[in-house]
């Protein structure tokens, strides 16, 4: 996580460094990413970089946290628009990310997230892995925005688990689009089938 020195920078300087980092992590996988390219793009010294972050992995983790927070905010907004309908909210979240995956500037970044296998397997790229009070507070707001009257008794007792299950389903249906070039219409259809199974249940 970033140092206090980084957090005290102006928003403009912080954004410039994040943009440089995202550009490099979009160009290559984390293991091949160059700190020299990042600091050159951000117009900072190597010494300054190490005053802000411990290493490139630290920077990468923070960048993913920023994306995770953005995803949580989109989900919260979707829940408000859908009046707490958790399934409709995740459909909107899925559409949001699918659209971003087709932007040229975003496509390589998302592809590399999933190809950075070690971080992904450790759940550091997920939206449901919480590391600080800011994320936990936002997730609690999401839980509170869910309309419990639209859930079964079991789901009402396990709202957080339901949110994580739906997130996992969302991600699994995004991966084929990013890594295998599946058409978005086909991917969305498959995603809706998965949601239907979750919504209806599989046991009598």
Secondary structure, 3 states (H helix, E strand, C coil): CCCHHHHCCCHHHHHHHHHHHHHHHHHCCHHHCCHHHHHHHHCCCHHHHHHHCCCHHHHHHHHHHHHHHHHHHHHHHHHHHCCCCHHHHHHHHHHHHHHHHCCHHHHHHHHHHHHCHHHHHCCCCCCCCCCCHHHHHHHHHHHHHCCHHHCCHHHHHCHHHHHHHHHHHHHHHHHHHHHHCCCHHHHHHHHHHHHHHHHHCCCC
